[in-house]
Amino acid sequence: MCGIVGMYIPKDRRIPDLDLARMTAFMRHRGPDGDGFWQSPDRRYRTAFRRLAIIDLETGDQPLVDPRSGRVLSGNGEVYNYLELRQRFQSYPYKTHGDMEAVLAAVDALGEDYVDVLNGMYALALYDAKTDSLELIRDRMGVKPLYWVELPSGGILYASEIKPLFASGLITPAIDEGAVDAYLAHGYVPGPQTLFKGVNKLQPGHRLRIDADGEMVIAPYWRATPATDLPANGAELDAHLLALLEDSVRLQLRSDVPVGLLLSGGIDSGLLVALAARHTPHALKTFTAR
């Protein structure tokens, strides 16, 4: 599952004291296999990571630092097509065998368009030392969470969960009374709001950029659009859907630890097990609960 936290302070602003270790300790359940920390020389950007090791157990620690560009990446989630990306961007000087380093390779080759080639579920924090700017990215469907707050003195604080934000000691928890109605009506608070004042959810398919002057821009990088190339024939449409599902399952089976599947009792999970069995040389472990 993993988790990320961090703080970015624009230039000429007061740099508050921050206990990153305390913040990451509140996310130990997200990543019991280790942690990692990085900070810029001027301490205006600091980031930390809790790891659940699934891919590249030996060299996949984070944050990742590109010594050539000065970019620093902390990522929660998984980039499913990382092998294809590593093959596409072979000139990048890889130091790991993991999926997240493929993001740095894509950024190096494509610039801001790197998000267009990522297939996965992820929340990313990408710091560029050359431009002294930070970018937060949330995957297209919003599978992985990412929360952020604007600090009173300027700059932002971000985390995979809300509790680490409060554990920073830089903000005080307070219920947003205007969001209570939405919670009671829907069972959750629609983004970008949360149940807490000042705590925001980065929306699915969006990126947040903040530069050294404190200028912040939040914008979508992807929107769902109607498909224009679907087969017209019913049987061909069925085969097309099955091929998409099978390709998705195949990519998500990539792992350096054993893979299991949860059977919910419905058709969907049974279909996923059937497709996964085609690409697994050994018997799959399945689980259910009641």
Disulfide bonds with the S-S distance in Angstrom:
none
